[in-house]
Amino acid sequence: MLIQSGQNWRGLDKILIVCVLILVSAGLMAIYSATASNAAAEILQNNFSKQIIWFLLGAMIASAIIIAPTKALYNSAYVLYGVSVVLLVLVLFVGGGKGVHRWFIFGPVHFQPSEVAKIATLLALARYLSQDTRDLRNLKELAVAFAMVIVPVGLIIKQPDLGTAIVLCAMLIPVLFWAGLSPFVVFLIVSPIIAIISAFNFYTFVAAMLLIIGVLFLTKRRLPVLLTVFIVNIFFGALTPSLWTRLHDYQQNRILEFLGLKQDPRGTGYQVAQSQVAIGSGGFWGKGWLQGTQTKLRFLPEQHTDFIFSVIGEEFGFFGVTVILITFFVMLWRSLQIAVEIKNKFLSILVIGCTAILGIHVVVNTGMTVGIMPVTGIPLPFLSYGGSSLLTTMVIVGLILSAATKRYQS
């Protein structure tokens, strides 16, 4: 056991570790600046010091995952999934939050079970899809994979937490593709989503339908298949009004603001407008650490959590955000390389899912800070303040690093 553990530590991927250290350091600097006051002692007792504690705890958990045998992760997958579903049900009844039910509150500690659900759902999916007898051409088996994601997604939407639900749904597609689902079936799954999103505008909906028809012709599908897919997508597009009414008012306003169908710079559009001002005012080199005026004057709500990227943009400028984005790109690219090299199918699917979760968070969070994505409350990995988020991210890194050390084990 000791020999195996030593081999694991020697096989750690140094590129990933360096990326994590860069991102966490940048996050700590931004959180310190975003929450700074005139009393230095007060700072160290609050968000900055808490984030350090969460990181150290996350590093210990990641270390435990790295030395854990693959069999332990595989055998615990379904158990963790069941526990996560139970927690998601419980939080709806005893959870707290401002008008929501997302957290278990234990004094100063807020625990978000939806973060656990990300990891647990991925582990369960990886175990299910990695079994040798699994055939994704079988509709029943494919439906089981979807059900494993739909159950936690439905519970998370009830909290409501649309951002986390989107992450889980988006993670499913690359995982299924990596597990062997054909590209055409992936297209059939994604096309109704495109139809629903595009149905907000008549012209975008027509364009989406033409795109779908074009793909079907290029793949040389028969006329009955083409007509069936077309009718199904028309049906899903027609569902948009019904789905729209199920959204909360603030969710509707965020989407309308993003689509340019509503202008509310003092309401739902305030965060994005202030974020754009902060990033734009940073110029190339930025105003300098602790020198951001938008940050210091608290013009931007949630600047230390969901909009931490804006703080970096103002204080470190274009150069700073470029370094952050390049670091994320290197991390994601390296994770994909590891997934390709891994011989164990369970671990390979697991790494792809971890990479997808990280990538979705980065794209959506940075996109919403500059106004090209709707505001969803998705944190930026390693940088945004939050114990549950940082611990989840460190667990994801631990899973990738663990898989990397075992990449040549079948």
Secondary structure, DSSP 8 states (H G I E B T S, - for coil): -HHHHHHHHHT--HHHHHHHHHHHHHHHHHHHHHT--S-HHHHHTTHHHHHHHHHHHHHHHHHHHHHS-HHHHHHHHHHHHHHHHHHHHHHHHH-BSSSS--BEEETTEEE-HHHHHHHHHHHHHHHHHHSTT--TTSHHHHHHHHHHHHHHHHHHHTTT-HHHHHHHHHHHHHHHHHTT--HHHHHHHHHHHHHHHHTTSHHHHHHHHHHHHHHHHHTT--HHHHHHHHHHHHHHHHTHHHHHHTS-HHHHHHHHHHHTS---TTTTTHHHHHHHHHHHHTTTT-S-TT--HHHHTT-STTTTTTTHHHHHHHHHHHHHHHHHHHHHHHHHHHHHHHHHH---HHHHHHHHHHHHHHHHHHHHHHHHHTTSS-------TTTS--HHHHHHHHHHHHHHHHHHHTTT--
